[in-house]
Amino acid sequence: MFTGIVTHIGRIRGVEERDGGRLFLVEPPFDPRTLELGASVAHDGVCLTVCGHVDGGYLVHAVRETLARTTLASWTPGRRVNLERSLRLGDELGGHLVFGHVDATGEVLEVAEEGSMWRMVVGIPRRLAPLVAVKGSIAVDGVSLTVTGAADDRFAVALVPHTREVTTLGERRPGDRVNVEVDMLARYVARQLECAGLVRAAAKETP
């Protein structure tokens, strides 16, 4: 479980095909051995498990399903990624509850400066539209943001200068793909309404 408050920016130092998935060597700006084997860390909003240590870095493994549903398949050495360690009981919940289970990738459609902030518009699959609401929370590349606008196939968020400085969202440009996770509360409410026969399936996927 995470909060969507990015604590560090790491760098992908190596990528290797492994067991049908990919093994990533991540270089964080802190001592990687402070992460225990088996620890969960969000990488651009994707929860991955630490499976090894090397000098100056740690290893995580992404299975085929994760590569298909997220931006990880496009990661190459040198890429900067948002990092967040898992939430501990008693930690401050500064953003919103985030699983680290990405719902889909979205495409950055627009990035525009508006006064002291920047407006980012992200295109998403229409199946996610019922789960995105104005003033609600959403995670983009692991960053907790407030939705400022929503339509059938896109949503908008506002990026304050601090967010652009301490995360990789300041580097995103139109055409870039980003990981999107909707608010978990919206996900469960939609499922309950679906099971009660009150609405058609939202974001339904075949098991």
N, C-alpha and C positions, 0 to 999 in steps of 0.2 A: 504494500500500500504506500502511496506517495501523496504529496500535496500540490505538485505542480510548481513548486518554488525551486528553481534551479540553483544549485549551490556552487557548481564548478563547470568549466568548459574543458573537456578532454579532447584528445586527438587520436584518430585511428592511425596506428603505426604499422599494422600488418593485417592482411586478409589471406585466409587459407581455406580451400575446400576441405571439408571434413565430414564424413559419415552422412552424406546427402545434404548437409547444411554448410555453414561457414563458421570458421573460428576467427574471431577478431581479437587483435592485440590492441588494447586501449592504454594510452599514456595519459594519466590524470595529473593535475597540478599539485598533487599531494602524495604522500607515501602510499603506494598501492598495497603495501602489506598491512595497512590499517583495515583493509577489507578482508574479512575472513572468507575462506573457501565456503561456497554455498550462499554467500550474501547476495541479496537482490539489489540491483542498481538499475535505475531508469536511464536509458540512453536515447536521447531525442524522444522520450516518452514511451520507449519500449522496455519492459521489464526483462532483464537478462541476469543470469546467475553466474557469479564469479567461479570459474572452474580451474584457475591456475594463476601463478605469479611468475613473472620474469623480471629481469633488472629494469626498473623504471616503469613497469606496466603490469597489467593483469589481463587474463584471457576470459572471454565469454563466447558461448556457442549459440548460434541461431539456427533453429531447425528449418526445414523447407517451408512449413506453414508460416512461420514468422517472416521469412524472406518474401513470401508471396503477398502478405497482407500489409507490409510496411515498406519504408524506404531503404531498409538495410541492404537489399539486393544491389543497390547502386553505390554503396559505400566503398570508397577506395582509400588507400593510405594518404594521410594528410588532411582528411576531412575533420572538421571540428564538430563536436557533438555536445549537447547539453547533458549534464550528469546530475542525478539526485539520488542520494542514498535512501533506503526505505525508511518509512516513518516508524518511530518508536513511541510507545505509550508515554504520554507526558510531554511529547514534543509540541511545539506551537503549530497549529494548523493555519498557516498564513494564506493558503490558496483554497483549494477544494479537494475532496477525496478523489484520488486518481488510482486506478488499478494498474496502469502500465500495460493494459490490453488494448491495443489500437483497433479502432473500428474500421478505419479505411484510411487510404492516403488521399489527400486533397491537393489541388493545384492552386498555387498563388496566382490570382487573376489581376490583382492591383495592389500597389503600395504607393501611397500618396501622403505627403506631408500636409497636416492640417493644424496650423498654429504650432503649439509646443508638442503636439503628438503626431503619430503616423497612423494612418488608416490602412489596414490590410484586409483584403477581400480574398476569401478562399473558396474555391469550387469544390463541392462534395457530391457523392452519389445521392440521388433523389430519395433513396430509402432512408437516409439519415435525417431528412428535413423535419419529420415530426418530433425528433429528439433534440432539436436545437431551437432555443427560445431567446428572444431579446431579454437582456439582463440576467440570463442564465450563464452558467460556467461551461467552459470547453477547454480542452488541452490541445495545444498545437505544438508539435515537437517537444512535448513534455512540459510546456509552459502553461500555467493556469491563467486563463484570460476571460474577460467578460464579453459576452456577445452584444454588439451594438446594433446589429442589423441582421435580418434573416430572410431568406427567400427559399424557393423550392429546390434550388441546386447550389446555393452559396450562402455564406455568412460573412459578417464583417466584425473585426475587433479593432480596438485602439491600443497602440503600443506607446507607452510613456518612454521618455528618454532612458530611464534606468533599465527598463526591460530590454531595450535595444542594445544597451551597453554590456549587460551581464549575461545575456543569452545569445544564441546564434540567430535569433529572429531578425536582428538588424542587418544580417547578410542576405536575407531572402529577397528574391526578385521575381517578377512575373514569369511564370513557366516552371518555377521550382516546385517539387513535390514535398509535401510535409505530412507528418503523421498526425492523425486526428482521433481523439477519443472524446466521445460525448459524455455528459454528466451521467454518472451511474444511476442517480435517482430517476432521471428521465427514462433510462433503459428499463428499469424495473417497473415503473408505473405503466409504460407502454405494454410490457409483457402481461401485466395483470389485467389491463383493459382488454387485451387481445384474448386472453384465456376466458374472460367473462363474456366474450362475444360482443363487446361494446364498440370495438374499433377493428378495422382490418389490420393485418400484421404490419408493424413498423420495423424496418431494419431486419426483416425475417431472413434467416439463412437456413438452408437444408443441412441437417446434421450429417 
